Amino acid sequence: MIYVSITGLRLKGPLHAFRFWWHGSRSMAQALRAPGNLQAGMQTIKGIHHTLSVWTDEAAMRRYLVSGAHRHAMAAFRSMATGRTMGFYADKAPDWSEVHELWLSDGKDV
C-alpha cells in the first residue's frame, strides 16, 4: 500500500500567479527530495492547479507537509488561492486522467 495525496488550488486572481508559482516550485522541489516520497508532480486541469504525490505512508507525507518550503507555502495559501485536498491509501497511484474527478468527489476544503 502507498499513500496518495491530491491537492487542487484555484488562484484568487491573476496577480497571484507569480507568487503561487514561486511557492509551488519550491514546495515541489522539497517533495521530490523528501524522505518517503515515491513520486510528485503538478498539472493544471480545467483551471485547477493540481498536485499528485505518492508516499510510503501518511506519516512521511505529514512530515513534509509541516516543514521547509511547504510550511511557508501553507502560510501564504489563503491570501492567494482557495482549494481542496485529499489523501488515501491505495495499491497504486491514480493517473492524471483520474485526479480531477477524485478531487471533485472526495476533496475536503482547506
C-alpha positions as CSV (number, residue, x, y, z in Angstrom):
1,M,0.0,0.0,0.0
2,I,1.0,3.6,-0.7
3,Y,-0.3,6.9,0.5
4,V,-1.7,9.2,-2.2
5,S,-2.1,13.0,-1.7
6,I,-4.0,15.1,-4.2
7,T,-4.5,18.9,-3.9
8,G,-6.2,21.3,-6.2
9,L,-5.9,25.1,-5.9
10,R,-7.6,27.9,-7.7
11,L,-5.9,31.3,-7.7
12,K,-8.0,34.2,-6.4
13,G,-6.8,36.3,-9.4
14,P,-4.1,36.5,-12.0
15,L,-2.0,38.9,-9.9
16,H,-1.2,35.9,-7.6
17,A,0.3,33.8,-10.3
18,F,4.0,34.6,-9.8
19,R,3.8,34.2,-6.0
20,F,1.9,30.9,-6.4
21,W,4.4,29.6,-8.9
22,W,7.3,30.6,-6.6
23,H,5.8,28.7,-3.6
24,G,4.7,25.8,-5.8
25,S,8.1,25.2,-7.4
26,R,9.9,25.4,-4.1
27,S,7.4,23.0,-2.5
28,M,7.6,20.5,-5.4
29,A,11.4,20.5,-5.2
30,Q,11.2,19.8,-1.5
31,A,8.6,17.0,-2.1
32,L,10.8,15.3,-4.6
33,R,13.7,15.2,-2.1
34,A,11.6,14.3,1.0
35,P,12.1,11.0,2.7
36,G,9.3,8.6,1.9
37,N,8.3,10.4,-1.4
38,L,7.9,8.0,-4.3
39,Q,6.7,10.5,-6.9
40,A,5.3,14.0,-7.1
41,G,4.0,16.2,-10.0
42,M,1.9,19.1,-10.9
43,Q,-0.7,19.7,-13.6
44,T,-3.4,22.2,-14.3
45,I,-6.7,20.6,-15.2
46,K,-9.8,22.6,-16.0
47,G,-8.2,25.7,-14.4
48,I,-7.3,24.0,-11.2
49,H,-3.6,23.7,-10.2
50,H,-3.3,20.1,-9.0
51,T,-0.5,18.2,-7.3
52,L,-0.3,14.5,-7.0
53,S,2.2,13.0,-4.6
54,V,2.8,9.4,-3.6
55,W,4.4,8.4,-0.3
56,T,5.5,5.3,1.5
57,D,3.0,6.2,4.2
58,E,0.9,9.0,5.6
59,A,3.5,9.9,8.3
60,A,6.1,10.6,5.7
61,M,3.7,12.9,3.9
62,R,2.8,14.7,7.1
63,R,6.5,15.3,7.9
64,Y,6.9,17.0,4.6
65,L,3.6,18.9,5.0
66,V,4.7,20.9,8.0
67,S,8.4,21.6,7.1
68,G,10.5,23.7,4.9
69,A,9.2,25.4,1.8
70,H,5.8,23.7,2.0
71,R,5.2,25.1,5.5
72,H,5.8,28.6,4.1
73,A,3.5,27.9,1.2
74,M,0.7,26.9,3.5
75,A,1.1,30.1,5.5
76,A,0.7,32.1,2.3
77,F,-2.0,30.0,0.7
78,R,-5.2,31.7,2.0
79,S,-4.0,35.1,0.6
80,M,-3.7,33.8,-2.9
81,A,-5.9,30.7,-3.5
82,T,-8.8,28.5,-2.5
83,G,-8.6,24.8,-2.6
84,R,-9.3,21.3,-1.6
85,T,-7.1,18.3,-0.5
86,M,-7.4,14.6,-0.1
87,G,-5.3,11.7,0.9
88,F,-5.9,7.9,0.9
89,Y,-4.1,4.6,0.9
90,A,-4.2,2.7,-2.4
91,D,-2.5,-0.2,-4.2
92,K,-1.4,2.1,-7.0
93,A,-1.3,5.8,-7.7
94,P,-4.1,7.2,-9.8
95,D,-3.1,8.5,-13.2
96,W,-3.6,12.1,-14.2
97,S,-6.8,11.3,-16.0
98,E,-8.4,10.4,-12.7
99,V,-7.0,13.1,-10.4
100,H,-9.5,15.9,-11.1
101,E,-12.6,13.7,-10.7
102,L,-11.3,12.2,-7.5
103,W,-10.6,15.7,-6.2
104,L,-14.0,16.9,-7.1
105,S,-15.8,14.0,-5.5
106,D,-13.7,13.4,-2.3
107,G,-11.6,16.5,-1.7
108,K,-12.1,18.5,1.5
109,D,-12.0,22.3,1.6
110,V,-8.9,23.9,3.1
